[in-house]
Amino acid sequence: MSHFLLLDDSDVQHAFAVHLRKRREQEKLSRDALAARSGVPAPTIKKFELTGQISFRQLLLLWQSLDELSRLFALTQNTENNQSSMPTSIEEVLKNGF
């Protein structure tokens, strides 16, 4: 049986923050070193890692510095195929056991 996961914007922001912090730590970069690499101020990186709050542009700069930007871009491709598998009503959720 599949499980339907309900996410809100805070969950996604937190997931991005956790992912990028792990990548920073894997590369043994301090926030200051990442700031120099990305152009995003170290206090902004700290705030992002703690709260998930950041501008979209700064998120992209950090992502580009720590991960493949093409992976993030890929999420925007083939949205028609991805959306067709998602339920559009509570009836579909109940019927299909998401």
C-alpha positions as CSV (number, residue, x, y, z in Angstrom):
1,M,0.0,0.0,0.0
2,S,1.3,3.4,-0.9
3,H,1.4,6.3,1.6
4,F,0.4,9.8,0.7
5,L,2.7,12.3,2.2
6,L,1.3,15.7,2.9
7,L,4.0,18.5,2.7
8,D,3.8,22.2,3.3
9,D,6.2,24.9,2.3
10,S,8.1,24.7,5.6
11,D,8.8,21.0,5.1
12,V,10.3,21.6,1.7
13,Q,12.3,24.6,2.9
14,H,13.7,22.6,5.8
15,A,14.6,19.7,3.4
16,F,16.5,22.0,1.1
17,A,18.3,23.5,4.1
18,V,19.2,20.1,5.5
19,H,20.4,18.9,2.1
20,L,22.7,21.8,1.5
21,R,24.1,21.8,5.0
22,K,25.0,18.2,4.6
23,R,26.7,18.9,1.3
24,R,28.6,21.8,2.9
25,E,29.8,19.6,5.7
26,Q,30.7,16.8,3.3
27,E,32.9,19.2,1.5
28,K,34.4,20.4,4.8
29,L,33.4,24.0,4.1
30,S,32.7,26.6,6.8
31,R,29.9,29.0,6.3
32,D,32.5,31.7,5.6
33,A,34.1,29.5,2.9
34,L,30.8,28.7,1.3
35,A,29.9,32.5,1.4
36,A,33.1,33.2,-0.5
37,R,32.4,30.5,-3.0
38,S,28.7,31.3,-3.6
39,G,28.4,35.1,-3.0
40,V,25.8,34.5,-0.3
41,P,26.7,36.2,3.0
42,A,27.6,33.8,5.8
43,P,24.9,35.2,8.1
44,T,22.3,34.4,5.4
45,I,23.7,30.9,5.1
46,K,23.4,30.4,8.9
47,K,19.8,31.7,8.9
48,F,18.9,29.4,6.0
49,E,20.4,26.4,7.7
50,L,18.5,27.1,10.9
51,T,15.2,28.3,9.5
52,G,15.0,27.4,5.8
53,Q,14.3,31.0,5.0
54,I,16.3,32.3,2.0
55,S,15.6,34.1,-1.3
56,F,15.2,31.9,-4.4
57,R,18.2,33.5,-6.0
58,Q,20.4,32.8,-3.0
59,L,19.1,29.3,-2.9
60,L,20.2,28.8,-6.5
61,L,23.6,30.3,-5.7
62,L,24.1,27.9,-2.8
63,W,22.8,24.9,-4.8
64,Q,25.1,25.7,-7.7
65,S,28.1,25.9,-5.2
66,L,27.3,22.6,-3.5
67,D,25.4,20.4,-6.0
68,E,24.6,20.0,-9.6
69,L,22.2,22.8,-10.7
70,S,21.0,20.5,-13.4
71,R,19.5,18.1,-10.8
72,L,17.4,21.0,-9.5
73,F,16.5,22.0,-13.0
74,A,15.3,18.5,-13.8
75,L,12.6,18.9,-11.3
76,T,10.9,21.4,-13.6
77,Q,10.9,19.0,-16.6
78,N,8.1,16.6,-17.6
79,T,5.7,18.2,-15.1
80,E,2.7,16.8,-17.1
81,N,3.8,13.2,-16.5
82,N,4.6,13.8,-12.8
83,Q,1.3,15.6,-12.1
84,S,-0.9,13.0,-13.9
85,S,0.0,10.4,-11.2
86,M,-0.9,12.7,-8.3
87,P,-4.5,12.5,-7.1
88,T,-6.7,15.5,-7.8
89,S,-9.4,14.9,-5.2
90,I,-10.0,13.3,-1.8
91,E,-12.1,10.7,-3.6
92,E,-9.0,9.6,-5.7
93,V,-6.9,9.4,-2.6
94,L,-9.5,7.2,-0.8
95,K,-10.1,5.1,-4.0
96,N,-6.4,4.5,-4.8
97,G,-5.2,4.1,-1.2
98,F,-2.5,6.8,-1.4
